[in-house]
Amino acid sequence: MTKRPVMLAATVALASVALVLPSCGGGSGNTSGTLDGVGRIPGNDFVGVATLPPDIASDVSIPEIDGAVLGAVAKGNRLLMIGDSILSSIAKRYGNEACGLLVPQGWNVALEAEAGQFVEFGLDVLEKRWNEGWDAVLIELGTNYAGSKDRYRETMAKILDRIGDTPVVLVNTTVFRAPQKEVNAVVDELVERYPYATLLDWTAISKSPGVLSGDRIHPTPKGRVVLATAIARAAGVAPSSPGDCMKVYFQDDSRVLPDVMPGKDDTTVPPTSEKVDTTVAAAESTTIPATTVAVQTTLAPATTVAAPPPTASPTTAAVAPSSSAG
């Protein structure tokens, strides 16, 4: 994918933070050290939340981000995350990896994700929550794909049009079946089309050994740490603090079989009492260079059962799969 022009000239002075925080609040404690680069998070030399534990820090590639780190362009620290089972697996009701990494970086996080949901779920979430006011968005929808590239593109465009000029990170999917290439092609198109969109390349990240379970769709326990870390790097440090893990409304993961999702309270990150101290500085945004991390754990494959939603428009044809993927 070709590089797009840097979307905005703004950033934050990044402060170092502790590795992880699975609790809901930001905690308390001192921070130390400051990250050079202003909006740029290097790989293993970054001291803070976005650094993976040493035991998984050698083989997994996290590609650089094409676009701005959210914290460099967002006007505030309210982050809405929308997704299916992939994002749901790092929610508070499971291991809490998302809030555990993003809250110490100063973000107020609402992770609205449910297993088995198709792209139309994004419109449902926005209908329920968009009027609350959000400063940044992350969308991971496409694992469950009804087979119509046009339908997927049109629905995602509706979502992005509703979001407007709010900075957004789009997450692509693993290629566990051929149609996912269509999904990822549309995601690439949208990142090029919308100047406030940034790509998080989960397709590339998930190819590394041990990141995915045997079904080639869902992340392993350590893979969930990798996913959350990649998201934390794409988010960067929020322009204000403190952060919090906010109330959510969409938590129904029953569309897939029980063994697809993590065990309840299956925490994969250790606790800490550190929090982030953020300040705002004027500078141009930049991209995140690649780094490497390693993962070793795998999970058994699982079968899913959810059926796709009805076609969004009577004029739009869709090839419906027999089940959802995640």
C-alpha positions as a printed Julia matrix, in Angstrom:
326×3 Matrix{Float64}:
   0.0     0.0    0.0
   1.34    3.43  -0.91
   2.06    5.99   1.72
  -0.54    8.69   2.33
   0.29   12.3    3.25
   0.68   12.82   6.99
  -2.83   13.7    8.08
  -2.29   16.42  10.7
   0.5    18.3   12.46
   0.05   17.58  16.14
   1.44   15.19  18.73
   2.05   14.49  22.36
   5.17   14.35  24.5
   5.24   10.67  25.37
   6.02    9.68  28.93
   7.15    6.22  29.99
   4.63    4.07  31.79
   4.55    0.7   33.47
   4.15   -2.48  31.44
   0.54   -3.35  32.15
  -2.54   -2.63  34.26
  -5.45   -5.06  34.14
  -7.52   -3.11  36.69
 -10.13   -0.63  35.49
  -8.61    2.61  36.75
  -5.33    4.31  36.01
  -3.82    3.52  39.4
  -1.17    5.62  41.06
   2.59    5.79  41.1
   5.53    7.64  39.68
   6.63    7.55  36.06
  10.13    8.03  34.81
  11.87    8.7   31.52
  10.64   10.45  28.39
  10.4     9.05  24.87
  12.15   10.96  22.11
  10.64   11.13  18.64
   7.39   12.95  19.55
   4.58   10.74  18.26
   6.94    7.95  17.26
   7.12    4.78  19.34
  10.26    2.77  18.57
  10.33   -0.96  19.09
  11.91   -2.75  22.01
  13.64    0.38  23.3
  10.3     1.95  24.27
  10.01    1.82  28.05
   6.32    1.52  28.84
   2.99   -0.08  28.16
   3.68   -0.73  24.48
   6.68   -2.97  25.22
   6.03   -6.71  25.24
   7.29   -8.92  28.06
  10.84  -10.23  27.51
   9.69  -13.82  27.05
   7.76  -12.88  23.89
  10.05  -10.21  22.47
  12.1   -11.67  19.61
  10.27  -13.17  16.6
   6.93  -11.41  15.93
   7.0    -8.48  13.54
   4.83   -5.41  14.23
   4.9    -3.38  10.99
   5.03    0.38  11.01
   1.73    2.26  10.94
   0.75    4.15   7.79
  -0.73    7.3    9.31
  -0.73    9.09  12.63
  -0.64    7.66  16.12
  -4.06    8.45  17.63
  -2.62   10.34  20.58
  -0.78   12.63  18.19
  -3.96   13.88  16.51
  -6.86   13.29  18.93
  -8.31   16.31  20.74
  -9.07   14.36  23.91
  -8.68   10.96  25.54
 -12.04    9.25  24.87
 -11.42    6.14  22.72
 -14.26    4.03  21.29
 -13.25    0.54  20.13
 -15.62   -1.55  17.94
 -15.07   -5.16  16.94
 -15.95   -8.85  16.85
 -14.48  -11.81  18.75
 -10.89  -10.77  18.04
 -11.31   -7.49  19.89
 -13.74   -9.0   22.38
 -11.03  -11.45  23.48
  -9.01   -8.62  25.06
 -11.99   -7.0   26.81
 -12.35   -6.53  30.56
 -14.69   -9.53  30.83
 -11.76  -11.74  29.81
  -8.07  -10.89  30.29
  -8.53   -7.08  30.12
  -5.44   -6.66  27.95
  -6.93   -3.65  26.1
  -7.71   -1.5   29.13
  -4.65   -2.89  30.87
  -2.42   -1.21  28.3
  -4.49    1.76  27.13
  -5.68    3.13  30.49
  -2.12    3.76  31.76
  -1.5     5.67  28.52
  -4.26    8.06  29.55
  -7.17    6.72  27.46
 -10.79    6.51  28.57
 -11.63    3.27  26.77
 -15.02    1.86  25.79
 -14.48   -1.52  24.1
 -17.75   -2.47  22.4
 -17.15   -5.86  20.79
 -19.13   -9.08  20.46
 -18.21  -12.44  18.98
 -19.91  -13.39  15.74
 -20.79   -9.84  14.7
 -20.67   -8.68  11.09
 -19.76   -5.22   9.79
 -23.28   -3.84  10.42
 -22.51   -4.09  14.13
 -20.45   -0.93  13.78
 -23.56    1.05  12.88
 -25.38   -0.4   15.9
 -22.62    0.74  18.23
 -22.54    4.23  16.74
 -26.31    4.51  17.0
 -26.06    3.7   20.7
 -22.95    5.66  21.67
 -21.7     8.16  19.1
 -23.57   11.12  20.57
 -21.58   10.72  23.81
 -18.63   12.42  22.14
 -15.45   10.53  21.19
 -11.95   11.72  20.36
 -10.63    8.59  18.62
 -11.97    5.3   17.27
 -10.58    1.84  16.54
 -12.56   -0.55  14.32
 -11.89   -4.28  13.88
 -14.77   -5.7   11.82
 -14.47   -8.14   8.94
 -13.61  -11.51  10.46
 -17.27  -12.38   9.88
 -17.76  -11.61   6.2
 -20.99  -12.2    4.28
 -19.24  -12.55   0.92
 -20.15   -9.25  -0.74
 -17.21   -6.89  -1.17
 -19.54   -4.05  -2.18
 -21.74   -4.55   0.88
 -18.76   -4.57   3.19
 -17.28   -1.44   1.55
 -20.57    0.46   1.65
 -21.23   -0.36   5.3
 -17.72    0.55   6.38
 -18.03    3.82   4.44
 -21.26    4.6    6.32
 -19.43    4.0    9.59
 -16.51    6.22   8.63
 -18.79    8.94   7.29
 -20.61    8.97  10.63
 -17.3     9.25  12.46
 -16.29   12.18  10.24
 -12.95   13.8   10.97
 -12.36   11.86  14.2
  -9.05    9.95  13.99
  -9.63    6.24  13.45
  -7.5     3.09  13.33
  -8.76    0.32  11.03
  -7.65   -3.23  11.83
  -7.54   -5.79   9.03
  -8.05   -9.55   9.43
  -6.12  -12.77   9.35
  -6.34  -14.57   6.01
  -7.81  -17.81   7.33
  -9.85  -18.2    4.14
  -9.63  -16.69   0.65
 -12.53  -14.19   0.99
 -10.63  -12.38   3.74
  -8.38  -10.99   1.01
 -11.42   -9.04  -0.21
 -12.0    -7.64   3.27
  -8.4    -6.54   3.59
  -8.42   -4.98   0.13
 -11.4    -2.85   1.15
  -9.68   -1.84   4.39
  -6.66   -0.72   2.36
  -8.94    1.29   0.06
 -10.6     3.01   3.0
  -7.3     3.93   4.64
  -6.29    5.59   1.36
  -9.68    7.26   0.93
 -10.21    8.68   4.42
  -7.47   11.12   5.54
  -8.11   10.5    9.23
  -7.73    6.71   8.96
  -4.67    4.67   9.97
  -4.05    0.97   9.33
  -3.14   -1.56  12.01
  -1.85   -4.54  10.01
  -3.08   -7.5   12.05
  -2.77   -9.61   8.9
   1.01   -9.27   9.01
   1.34   -9.41  12.79
  -0.74  -12.57  13.08
   1.48  -14.49  10.66
   4.18  -14.82  13.31
   4.47  -18.17  15.11
   2.29  -18.65  18.17
   0.13  -15.54  17.74
  -2.93  -17.47  16.5
  -4.67  -20.55  17.82
  -5.2   -23.66  15.71
  -8.25  -22.18  13.95
  -5.96  -19.53  12.37
  -8.45  -16.84  13.47
  -8.35  -16.2   17.2
  -5.26  -15.12  19.15
  -3.63  -17.35  21.74
  -3.17  -15.98  25.3
   0.19  -14.48  24.35
  -1.25  -13.51  20.98
  -3.77  -11.39  22.85
  -0.89   -9.56  24.5
   0.6    -8.98  21.05
  -2.74   -7.66  19.76
  -3.22   -5.34  22.72
   0.36   -4.1   22.44
  -0.06   -3.35  18.73
  -3.23   -1.4   19.55
  -1.48    0.47  22.36
   1.26    1.48  19.95
  -1.28    2.64  17.38
  -3.04    4.65  20.08
   0.08    6.11  21.67
  -0.21    8.26  24.78
  -3.48   10.19  25.05
  -3.31   14.0   24.98
  -4.83   14.14  28.47
  -5.23   11.92  31.52
  -6.17   10.09  33.68
  -7.64    7.18  31.76
 -10.35    4.73  32.72
 -12.02    1.51  31.54
 -15.52    2.7   30.75
 -18.91    1.02  30.95
 -19.88   -0.99  27.86
 -23.25   -2.18  26.54
 -22.4    -4.87  23.96
 -21.06   -8.02  25.66
 -22.94  -10.95  24.1
 -20.39  -13.5   22.84
 -22.91  -16.34  22.51
 -22.86  -16.38  18.69
 -19.8   -18.63  18.76
 -19.13  -21.82  20.67
 -17.91  -21.31  24.28
 -14.39  -22.63  23.69
 -13.69  -19.95  21.07
 -13.4   -17.16  23.65
 -10.91  -16.95  26.54
 -11.86  -18.12  30.01
 -13.42  -15.48  32.23
 -10.81  -13.38  34.03
  -8.09  -15.16  32.04
  -5.58  -12.39  32.66
  -2.46  -12.59  30.51
  -0.75   -9.47  31.85
   0.6    -8.89  35.38
  -0.66   -6.02  37.56
   1.12   -2.73  38.19
   0.43    0.47  40.07
   1.92    2.82  37.51
   0.0     5.39  35.47
   0.9     7.78  32.69
   1.56   11.5   32.98
   0.74   13.18  29.67
   1.32   16.63  28.21
   0.52   18.11  24.81
   3.18   19.45  22.46
   3.01   20.81  18.89
   4.9    18.81  16.29
   4.23   16.78  13.19
   2.88   13.27  13.43
   4.89   10.37  12.15
   4.79    6.63  11.64
   5.68    3.75  13.89
   8.67    1.7   12.72
   8.66   -2.06  12.79
   9.79   -4.02  15.81
   9.92   -7.66  16.81
   8.39   -9.78  19.55
   8.01  -13.51  20.09
   5.1   -15.78  20.98
   5.03  -19.5   21.72
   1.55  -20.51  22.91
  -1.18  -22.06  20.74
  -4.81  -22.99  21.4
  -6.96  -25.79  20.07
  -9.14  -24.97  17.02
 -12.79  -24.19  17.58
 -15.91  -24.23  15.43
 -18.24  -21.24  15.25
 -21.98  -21.17  14.77
 -23.42  -17.7   14.16
 -25.35  -16.88  10.99
 -24.82  -13.58   9.11
 -27.23  -10.65   9.54
 -29.83   -9.85   6.87
 -28.65   -7.97   3.79
 -28.42   -4.25   4.56
 -30.18   -3.17   1.34
 -32.56   -5.01  -1.04
 -30.39   -3.89  -3.93
 -27.18   -5.3   -2.44
 -26.42   -8.96  -3.09
 -24.5   -10.96  -0.5
 -23.28  -14.53  -0.39
 -24.05  -15.64   3.14
 -21.7   -18.1    4.83
 -23.04  -20.94   6.91
 -21.4   -19.61  10.08
 -19.47  -16.73  11.47
 -15.76  -16.89  12.19
 -15.32  -14.77  15.27
